Amino acid sequence: MAPTMRQVHIAGEKLFVDYSGHTMEIVNGSTGEVQTAQIFVSVMGASSYIYAEATLSQKLPDWIASHVRAFNYFGGTTKQVVPDNLKSGVTKACLYEPTINRTYADFARHYSTAICPARPRRPRDKAKVEVGVQVVGRWILARLRNKRFFSLAVLNADILTLLDDLNKRPLRGWGRSRRDLFEELDRPVLIPLPTEPYEYAEWKRCRVSIDYHVEIDKHYYSAPHRLMRQELEARVTLATVELFHRGGRVASHLRSNVPHKYTTLPEHMPSSHRRYRDWTHERIQRDAAKIGPQAAALVDLILRSKPHPEQGFRSCVGIVRLIRRYPVERVEAACARALALNTRSFTSVAAILKNKAEKPISSTTEQAQVLIHQNIRGAGYYH
């Protein structure tokens, strides 16, 4: 038999965490369906002070949430957390350089602690929590085994009651309880809890598509267009989506739960896309009205005469931009001439200006006849 080295635990240094091999059942009162609850156990190194609770799974969100509640129960954090090599917390188990899950590492950074997994297949490294699991099984779970639970909250309330009783029981050979030892040894040297509670966040790798968006949970978020085809890391919380490239944050969005939609920041778009995006019905009509009533009438006519108004966007934008090359008075006169000739296009207005063929309208009768047509929508189409 190999010799065993006795571990000396420094006050406030280590918290050992693991799941018990025992489970509890929760019954759905409506359907009768039985769900298995996992038992999370954490033990202080120096005082053997115990915290335990039931969770619905051993997945990462429950794993992190149990740590948060454990720290709240203790009223502080230890310098190290020693987990088993559970996949929720340790991405790659290794004797020398284990890889910690990115979310788990973020959590540890928030609480000013360090994750130091036990060596793979070395249960003696975490003897404290192994004993703690046995104690919880004997003094808590065994006493609840004949009771039926219909909710996780009720189960945890009963666990907490028995847990307080367990921590107050005198330890054999010590004549003092775990709580007494905790108050004397661990509590005075615990790291204070942070002022802000930890916000759970998951990290995902994603690639920027050619439309400079990344997909997160079926919603699309913009990234700077210069990063097209680049791989980014996304930090996803309940409220936000942050995008990182080579460790630096390049975008931040409010999270949306609407599937197959886009959240786009203007500064992420190429300048040409941004200029086109800024053109709306209202802006086109407003800019045309600044030129004059004839330009406004022509733009309105073009927008309403198309099967879909956006089909007339480019033509109208082109007409409005003619003031960059010609005086406003000439553009207004050319629009009036186009209305009189029943020509509704940018090309016609540009040709009139190029050929200096614009002239004042002598009568509004012809224009009025042009504007009234069975295939032209009324103003109600936009509202």
C-alpha positions as a printed Julia matrix, in Angstrom:
383×3 Matrix{Float64}:
   0.0    0.0     0.0
   1.34   3.44   -0.94
   1.93   5.86    1.94
  -0.48   8.77    2.39
   0.68  12.33    2.98
  -1.32  14.22    5.58
  -2.64  17.52    4.25
  -2.4   20.64    6.37
  -5.23  23.06    5.61
  -4.6   26.76    6.13
  -7.56  28.82    7.32
  -9.46  30.49    4.49
  -7.26  28.96    1.8
  -9.3   26.19    0.14
 -12.92  25.31   -0.52
 -13.5   21.77   -1.81
 -16.53  21.23   -4.09
 -18.14  18.21   -5.72
 -21.44  16.48   -6.41
 -22.65  13.67   -4.2
 -23.24  10.28   -5.74
 -26.65  10.32   -4.07
 -29.68  12.01   -5.61
 -33.18  13.05   -4.5
 -36.47  12.79   -6.34
 -38.82  15.67   -7.09
 -42.36  14.83   -8.21
 -44.34  17.04  -10.57
 -47.68  17.45   -8.8
 -49.57  17.95  -12.06
 -48.14  15.18  -14.23
 -46.63  12.8   -11.69
 -43.33  12.95  -13.55
 -40.32  12.24  -11.35
 -37.19  14.36  -11.78
 -33.82  13.54  -10.25
 -32.11  16.29   -8.28
 -28.32  16.39   -7.91
 -26.69  17.21   -4.57
 -23.9   19.83   -4.57
 -21.53  19.71   -1.58
 -18.8   22.18   -0.57
 -16.48  21.91    2.43
 -14.08  24.42    3.99
 -10.54  23.07    4.27
  -9.61  24.23    7.76
 -12.94  24.0     9.63
 -14.78  21.31    7.58
 -17.77  23.68    7.53
 -20.28  22.32    5.01
 -22.71  23.8     2.53
 -25.02  21.58    0.45
 -27.96  22.09   -1.87
 -30.0   20.33   -4.56
 -29.92  21.34   -8.22
 -31.75  20.03  -11.26
 -28.56  19.2   -13.16
 -24.79  19.22  -13.08
 -24.61  21.52  -16.09
 -22.56  24.7   -16.11
 -25.35  27.19  -15.11
 -26.29  25.07  -12.07
 -22.62  24.44  -11.23
 -21.84  28.17  -11.17
 -25.05  29.1    -9.34
 -24.27  26.58   -6.59
 -20.84  28.17   -6.08
 -22.43  31.61   -5.81
 -24.9   30.44   -3.18
 -22.14  28.62   -1.3
 -20.03  31.79   -1.11
 -23.08  33.72    0.08
 -23.68  31.08    2.76
 -20.07  31.35    3.97
 -20.12  35.15    3.75
 -16.87  35.3     1.76
 -14.57  33.44   -0.62
 -11.44  31.34   -0.21
  -8.16  31.85   -2.04
  -8.68  28.6    -3.95
 -11.57  26.42   -5.06
 -10.72  22.74   -5.51
 -13.2   20.91   -7.73
 -13.12  17.42   -9.13
 -12.55  17.31  -12.89
 -16.23  17.72  -13.69
 -16.66  18.66  -17.36
 -18.86  21.61  -16.46
 -15.88  23.27  -14.8
 -12.75  21.66  -16.27
 -12.62  21.55  -20.06
  -9.5   19.37  -20.16
  -8.28  17.37  -17.18
  -4.5   17.32  -16.94
  -2.09  16.59  -14.12
   0.09  19.59  -14.91
  -1.99  22.18  -16.85
  -5.74  21.56  -16.62
  -7.9   23.74  -18.88
 -10.59  25.62  -16.95
 -13.93  26.41  -18.58
 -13.96  30.08  -19.65
 -17.14  30.86  -17.71
 -15.79  29.13  -14.6
 -12.58  31.16  -14.89
 -14.59  34.4   -15.24
 -16.57  33.47  -12.15
 -13.34  32.86  -10.2
 -11.91  36.2   -11.33
 -15.08  37.97  -10.18
 -14.72  36.45   -6.7
 -10.92  36.96   -6.51
 -10.3   33.24   -6.17
  -8.45  30.61   -8.22
  -9.65  27.28   -9.6
  -7.19  24.49   -8.75
  -8.67  21.13   -9.8
  -7.69  17.98   -7.96
  -5.41  15.62   -9.84
  -7.32  13.24  -12.15
  -8.12   9.9   -10.51
  -6.69  11.06   -7.16
  -9.65  11.12   -4.71
  -7.26  11.63   -1.8
  -6.57  15.14   -3.15
 -10.14  16.05   -2.22
 -10.58  13.92    0.87
 -12.33  16.81    2.63
 -15.23  16.89    0.22
 -15.3   13.08   -0.05
 -15.89  12.94    3.71
 -18.33  15.86    3.41
 -20.35  13.93    0.82
 -20.56  10.96    3.2
 -21.62  13.17    6.09
 -24.33  14.89    4.0
 -25.57  11.51    2.82
 -25.73  10.16    6.38
 -27.08  13.16    8.3
 -29.21  14.91    5.7
 -30.23  12.79    2.72
 -30.88   9.68    4.79
 -33.24  11.66    7.03
 -35.15  12.93    3.99
 -35.34   9.65    2.08
 -38.92   8.84    3.1
 -40.28  12.3     2.4
 -41.82  13.21   -0.96
 -40.91  16.57   -2.49
 -42.91  18.45   -5.1
 -40.51  21.35   -5.7
 -36.8   22.09   -5.63
 -37.36  25.04   -3.29
 -39.02  22.89   -0.61
 -36.27  20.28   -0.87
 -33.57  22.92   -0.44
 -35.39  24.49    2.51
 -35.36  21.12    4.29
 -31.7   20.55    3.38
 -30.77  23.96    4.79
 -32.56  23.23    8.09
 -30.74  19.93    8.53
 -27.47  21.54    7.34
 -27.59  24.11   10.13
 -28.18  21.31   12.63
 -25.26  19.32   11.15
 -22.82  22.25   11.35
 -23.8   22.84   14.98
 -23.19  19.23   16.07
 -20.0   18.76   18.15
 -17.29  16.92   16.27
 -16.15  13.7    17.88
 -12.71  14.16   19.39
 -12.9   17.95   19.12
 -15.69  18.81   21.48
 -16.54  21.71   19.16
 -18.79  22.07   16.17
 -17.95  22.84   12.56
 -19.61  26.23   13.01
 -17.41  27.03   16.02
 -14.29  26.13   14.06
 -15.49  28.1    11.04
 -16.1   31.23   13.11
 -12.67  30.91   14.71
 -10.54  29.82   11.74
 -12.05  30.5     8.33
 -14.45  33.4     8.63
 -11.91  36.02    9.84
  -9.66  35.46    6.82
 -12.2   34.97    4.02
 -11.99  37.28    1.01
 -14.95  39.72    1.15
 -17.73  39.17   -1.35
 -17.74  41.58   -4.34
 -20.16  44.47   -4.21
 -21.83  43.41   -7.47
 -23.31  39.91   -7.81
 -21.83  37.66  -10.47
 -23.69  37.77  -13.79
 -23.64  34.38  -15.44
 -22.08  34.49  -18.9
 -21.27  31.82  -21.44
 -18.49  32.08  -24.02
 -18.94  30.95  -27.59
 -16.7   30.98  -30.63
 -18.27  32.4   -33.78
 -17.18  33.55  -37.22
 -18.14  36.87  -38.84
 -20.04  36.25  -42.09
 -19.73  38.33  -45.25
 -22.66  40.47  -44.09
 -20.55  41.35  -40.98
 -22.87  39.61  -38.52
 -22.44  36.65  -36.17
 -25.16  34.21  -35.15
 -25.91  33.75  -31.44
 -28.92  31.6   -30.51
 -30.55  32.17  -33.93
 -30.23  35.98  -33.73
 -27.68  37.97  -35.72
 -25.45  40.67  -34.21
 -23.17  43.02  -36.13
 -19.4   43.2   -35.83
 -17.04  45.73  -37.47
 -17.05  44.97  -41.21
 -13.23  44.84  -41.26
 -13.49  41.57  -39.29
 -15.36  39.67  -42.0
 -14.49  35.94  -41.92
 -12.55  36.41  -38.67
 -13.2   34.21  -35.64
 -14.5   36.04  -32.57
 -15.37  35.1   -29.02
 -18.83  36.03  -27.79
 -19.61  36.62  -24.11
 -23.34  36.01  -23.72
 -25.38  37.01  -20.65
 -29.12  37.28  -20.14
 -28.97  40.98  -21.07
 -25.98  41.5   -23.37
 -23.85  40.01  -26.15
 -20.21  41.17  -26.23
 -17.84  40.29  -29.06
 -14.07  39.99  -28.58
 -11.25  39.75  -31.11
  -7.81  38.76  -29.85
  -8.8   39.63  -26.31
 -10.17  43.11  -27.11
 -13.87  43.95  -27.11
 -15.03  45.04  -30.57
 -18.82  45.14  -30.11
 -21.51  45.2   -27.45
 -25.24  44.62  -28.04
 -28.37  44.27  -25.99
 -29.41  40.64  -26.26
 -32.49  39.87  -28.34
 -34.63  36.73  -28.13
 -36.29  37.34  -31.51
 -35.08  34.58  -33.87
 -33.83  35.18  -37.41
 -33.63  38.96  -36.96
 -30.67  41.35  -37.1
 -29.23  43.79  -34.56
 -26.92  46.17  -36.43
 -24.89  49.13  -35.23
 -24.32  51.81  -37.91
 -20.63  52.14  -37.05
 -20.09  48.49  -38.0
 -21.28  49.06  -41.57
 -19.13  50.1   -44.54
 -19.66  53.77  -45.36
 -21.51  52.91  -48.58
 -23.94  50.63  -46.72
 -24.38  53.18  -43.98
 -25.31  55.92  -46.44
 -27.88  53.69  -48.11
 -29.29  52.53  -44.77
 -29.87  56.12  -43.69
 -32.28  56.74  -46.55
 -35.9   56.25  -45.45
 -39.27  57.29  -46.86
 -39.42  60.18  -44.48
 -35.91  61.43  -45.18
 -36.32  61.22  -48.98
 -39.61  63.11  -48.86
 -38.21  65.67  -46.43
 -35.14  66.37  -48.59
 -37.26  66.56  -51.75
 -39.56  69.11  -50.07
 -36.51  71.29  -49.37
 -35.9   71.48  -53.12
 -39.47  72.52  -53.82
 -43.09  71.37  -54.25
 -42.49  69.97  -57.75
 -39.59  67.8   -56.55
 -41.67  66.64  -53.59
 -44.57  65.76  -55.89
 -42.32  63.81  -58.27
 -40.64  61.84  -55.47
 -43.99  61.05  -53.89
 -45.31  59.91  -57.26
 -42.31  57.62  -57.86
 -42.55  56.03  -54.4
 -46.28  55.41  -54.73
 -46.2   54.1   -58.28
 -43.85  51.19  -57.6
 -45.1   47.72  -56.51
 -42.98  48.29  -53.39
 -41.83  51.8   -52.38
 -38.23  50.67  -51.84
 -38.0   49.91  -55.55
 -38.14  53.66  -56.09
 -35.54  54.53  -53.43
 -32.55  54.76  -55.72
 -34.35  56.81  -58.32
 -35.55  59.28  -55.68
 -32.14  59.47  -53.97
 -30.6   60.2   -57.36
 -33.04  63.04  -57.97
 -32.41  64.57  -54.55
 -28.65  64.36  -55.07
 -28.85  66.29  -58.35
 -28.58  69.48  -56.29
 -24.91  68.59  -55.85
 -24.37  69.28  -59.57
 -27.1   71.77  -60.42
 -28.71  74.77  -58.74
 -31.78  73.98  -56.66
 -33.97  76.16  -58.95
 -33.01  74.16  -62.02
 -33.63  70.81  -60.3
 -37.06  72.02  -59.18
 -37.87  73.17  -62.73
 -36.64  69.87  -64.19
 -38.9   67.95  -61.79
 -41.83  70.11  -62.91
 -40.98  69.38  -66.54
 -40.76  65.62  -65.83
 -44.2   65.73  -64.22
 -45.61  67.52  -67.25
 -44.09  64.93  -69.6
 -45.26  62.05  -67.39
 -41.72  60.73  -67.03
 -41.06  59.35  -63.57
 -37.37  58.49  -63.3
 -34.01  59.84  -62.29
 -32.74  59.34  -65.84
 -35.43  61.65  -67.26
 -34.76  64.44  -64.76
 -30.99  64.14  -65.29
 -31.46  64.28  -69.09
 -33.66  67.37  -68.82
 -30.98  69.12  -66.79
 -28.17  68.0   -69.08
 -30.0   69.28  -72.15
 -31.18  72.42  -70.37
 -34.71  71.5   -71.33
 -36.39  72.49  -68.1
 -38.94  75.28  -68.29
 -41.7   76.6   -66.02
 -45.07  74.83  -66.05
 -47.69  77.19  -67.51
 -50.64  75.23  -66.22
 -51.17  72.83  -63.39
 -53.96  71.0   -65.19
 -51.61  68.63  -67.01
 -49.72  67.88  -63.79
 -52.92  67.17  -61.9
 -53.94  64.68  -64.59
 -50.62  62.89  -64.21
 -50.95  62.54  -60.47
 -54.38  60.87  -60.63
 -54.06  57.29  -61.82
 -55.74  54.0   -60.82
 -52.39  52.24  -60.24
 -51.01  54.92  -57.88
 -51.39  54.41  -54.14
 -52.79  57.07  -51.88
 -51.11  58.6   -48.83
 -52.66  55.9   -46.64
 -50.2   53.35  -48.03
 -47.49  54.72  -45.74
 -49.56  54.7   -42.54
